[in-house]
Structures are given as structure tokens and as C-alpha cells.
Amino acid sequence: MQDHEGSLRVCFPGPFSQHDVVVDGWRVPLVHAQVHGEDEITLVLDNRLGLELTTSEAERVVPFVADAIAVALGYTAHPSGDGETSRSPHPRPKRVHAIAGWDSAA
């Protein structure tokens, strides 16, 4: 595995029992990893779900998971590596009210 400045987008810093998951230099919230050997990674989502991956599988899956978490938190995507510090959240949902004579149950 290479660091985030190398050719790989995903890295797992530290020799710890639990590693932060980093995509393009940005830590992914609610996700940590356990590295087993050279090519085995257990990705743990929200301390509840575990997924066994190889390094090449993690390269494809983790950026998607990072974007999905960011969208669930109200952002457009996980930050990219271009120095962007934050992205504006989507506008909050707005309730639609019925117009006179319009039946919303129809």
C-alpha cells in the first residue's frame, strides 16, 4: 500500500489495531479498517458492519462508501484531494402544501 500522495487513492495510516480510512488525504467518518497482512483489509462501517476486502477491492469500494456517507450527511460528495476544505450541503427539504382543489391522495 502506498501513502495518499502515491498512486493509490486509499490509505490506512499507522501500525494500529484499528486504522483510520483516508481517501485523497481526507479521513472518512464512521469507517475504520483492520489490516491483516499485505493484501487483506477488514472495513468496519459504523462499528457494526464488517467487510473483508483485498487492497484492490478497497481501491474501488472505499471511495464509493466515502461519497455515500458524505451524501447521507447532507454533502454533495466526500472532499477531493484538490485542497477543497468543505462542500456546501444540499438545501434542506421543503414541505409541499396542497393547492386549493388538489387532492394529494389521488
C-alpha positions as CSV (number, residue, x, y, z in Angstrom):
1,M,0.0,0.0,0.0
2,Q,1.2,3.5,-0.8
3,D,0.5,6.7,1.0
4,H,-2.1,9.2,-0.1
5,E,0.5,11.1,-2.1
6,G,1.3,8.0,-4.2
7,S,-0.8,6.5,-7.0
8,L,-3.3,4.8,-4.7
9,R,-6.3,6.9,-3.5
10,V,-7.0,5.0,-0.3
11,C,-4.5,4.5,2.5
12,F,-4.6,3.2,6.1
13,P,-2.3,5.2,8.3
14,G,-0.4,3.7,11.3
15,P,0.5,0.4,12.7
16,F,-2.5,0.3,14.9
17,S,-5.1,-2.4,15.6
18,Q,-7.7,0.0,14.2
19,H,-6.8,2.3,11.3
20,D,-8.5,5.5,10.0
21,V,-9.6,5.2,6.4
22,V,-8.4,8.0,4.3
23,V,-9.4,8.8,0.7
24,D,-7.4,11.5,-1.2
25,G,-6.0,12.8,2.1
26,W,-9.4,13.1,3.8
27,R,-10.5,10.8,6.7
28,V,-13.8,9.0,6.0
29,P,-16.1,9.4,9.0
30,L,-17.9,6.4,10.6
31,V,-15.4,3.9,9.0
32,H,-12.3,2.3,10.2
33,A,-10.2,-0.6,9.0
34,Q,-8.2,-3.5,10.3
35,V,-5.2,-4.5,8.1
36,H,-4.3,-8.2,8.0
37,G,-1.1,-9.0,6.1
38,E,-0.2,-7.4,2.8
39,D,-3.5,-7.7,0.9
40,E,-6.3,-8.3,3.4
41,I,-8.4,-5.5,4.9
42,T,-11.5,-5.6,7.2
43,L,-13.5,-2.5,6.6
44,V,-15.8,-1.7,9.6
45,L,-18.8,0.6,9.0
46,D,-20.3,2.4,12.0
47,N,-18.8,-0.1,14.4
48,R,-21.5,-2.6,13.2
49,L,-20.8,-4.0,9.8
50,G,-17.6,-5.6,8.6
51,L,-16.5,-6.3,5.1
52,E,-13.4,-8.4,4.1
53,L,-11.6,-6.8,1.1
54,T,-8.4,-7.1,-0.8
55,T,-6.4,-3.9,-1.4
56,S,-7.5,-3.7,-5.0
57,E,-11.2,-4.1,-3.9
58,A,-10.7,-1.4,-1.3
59,E,-9.4,1.0,-4.0
60,R,-12.7,0.6,-5.9
61,V,-15.2,0.3,-2.9
62,V,-13.9,2.8,-0.3
63,P,-14.2,6.0,-2.5
64,F,-17.9,5.0,-3.2
65,V,-18.5,4.4,0.5
66,A,-16.9,7.7,1.4
67,D,-19.2,9.5,-1.1
68,A,-22.3,7.6,0.2
69,I,-21.5,8.6,3.8
70,A,-21.0,12.3,2.7
71,V,-24.3,12.3,0.9
72,A,-26.1,10.7,3.8
73,L,-24.6,13.5,6.0
74,G,-26.0,16.1,3.6
75,Y,-23.0,17.0,1.4
76,T,-22.5,16.6,-2.3
77,A,-19.6,14.2,-2.0
78,H,-16.5,13.3,0.0
79,P,-13.9,16.0,-0.4
80,S,-11.5,15.5,-3.3
81,G,-7.7,15.8,-3.0
82,D,-7.5,19.2,-4.7
83,G,-7.3,21.2,-1.5
84,E,-11.0,21.7,-1.1
85,T,-11.8,22.1,2.6
86,S,-15.6,21.7,2.5
87,R,-18.5,21.4,0.3
88,S,-21.9,23.1,0.9
89,P,-24.6,20.8,2.0
90,H,-27.7,20.4,-0.2
91,P,-30.6,22.7,0.6
92,R,-32.8,21.2,3.2
93,P,-36.1,19.5,2.0
94,K,-39.1,21.8,1.8
95,R,-42.6,20.6,2.6
96,V,-45.1,21.0,-0.3
97,H,-48.6,22.2,0.6
98,A,-51.7,21.3,-1.2
99,I,-53.2,23.8,-3.6
100,A,-56.9,24.5,-3.3
101,G,-58.8,21.9,-5.2
102,W,-55.9,19.5,-5.5
103,D,-56.2,16.2,-3.7
104,S,-52.8,14.8,-2.6
105,A,-54.3,11.3,-2.0
106,A,-55.4,11.0,-5.7
